[in-house]
Amino acid sequence: MKIVSVVGTRPNLVKIAPLCQSFDHQQGRAWQHVLVHTGQHYDDALSGAFFRDLQIPPPDIQLNTGSGSHAEQTARIMQAIEPVLCRERPDWVIVPGDVNSTLAATLVAVKLSMKVAHLEAGLRSFDRRMPEEINRVLTDSVADLLLTPSADADDNLAREGIPPERIRRVGNIMVDTLVRHLDRARQSAILTRLGLETQGYCYVTLHRPSNVDDPATLGRIMDSLSDLSQQLPVIFPLHPRTRTRLEQPPMTPAATARLRLLPPVGYLDSIQLLDSARFVVTDSGGLQEESTFLGIPCLTLRDNTERPVTLTEGTNRLTRPEWLARDLATLLNQPPKRGIPPEYWDGNTADRIVRVLLER
Ligand code: UD1
């Protein structure tokens, strides 16, 4: 069996890492895995550092497509990946997540009559303003095998008329990565380096266009975080999109003066920062799940989430820029929300995926 997996961005790497390991155990048994990197993320901090931290073998094929508008990026990835898939002729193409690389690779593969397995299928925010929602709906509508993390994802797909034989619930692959690397993450020196105490700071990550692209929205968020930093250090590694926005007028250096702004951190440092935080403020999908698994209170700066189990069973709560100051005060003054890890968040998802592929 020949499998081509396609990754492009930081969260894709967290999702593919355990599968690379499981496929590696099968290598030589009539099983070949080819890893393709589209180059959607290319900075070492967003890509190379994650390969090293997660011990992912270097990509077999690098497409180096880079940044651009959605149309440019998607089109460039499609053009670059078509000859690769024609040459490799895989039995399965695996696409994780919901980024532009996911959709671009899917469209090319299905038109070449190749079988596509979507990893993390069925998640829905029901918010079509999000580019990721478009990527999810379109990928799921044409992929052959929909590997879902949770029961709500199965229900979403059933509602869209997808036949049950295309859907397999395998669990949350990010949790596999977390379980495998938690001990190493807890040895990270980042707390000492930053002079932080366990439970003595707030960890922040923000990169969604809906939070960072509009200066008025971003300014409002920064004001609330700045007020919080008078009571608790605020540790905020900056995604390149966010850094660019913060450096543009009308943002002023005063807006960020009191925050501890850092370059993007690697996977192990991020998990250590999360695991030891008093709470986290984020708009990342991955951090909503990781905080639920680790039992760290999480405020998600979004109107909705495609990961509802983190709200119903986990430690997550949604907030908005105009509510942030109030919700931060509540978190500081009230006992935190407790949660339990949802079903199938057990670290065995990659093995279940391998079994499903072997069955088929
Ligand atoms: C992408 C995904 C988003 C995911 C996020 C994780 C889409 C539509 N969005 O958003 O779902 O949550 O990755 O980080 O696929 N840039 C760099 N260095 C890089 C990559 C990008 O500086 O290595 C800058 C460029 O200026 C680029 C901007 O960041 O224009 C945005 O990058 P892009 O890949 O378009 O989207 P993300 O915001 O990273």
Residues whose N, C-alpha, C, O or C-beta is under 5 A from the ligand:
A	BS01	UD1	T9 R10 P11 Q40 H41 Y42 D43 L46 S67 G68 D98 V99 N100 P131 E132 H207 P240 R241
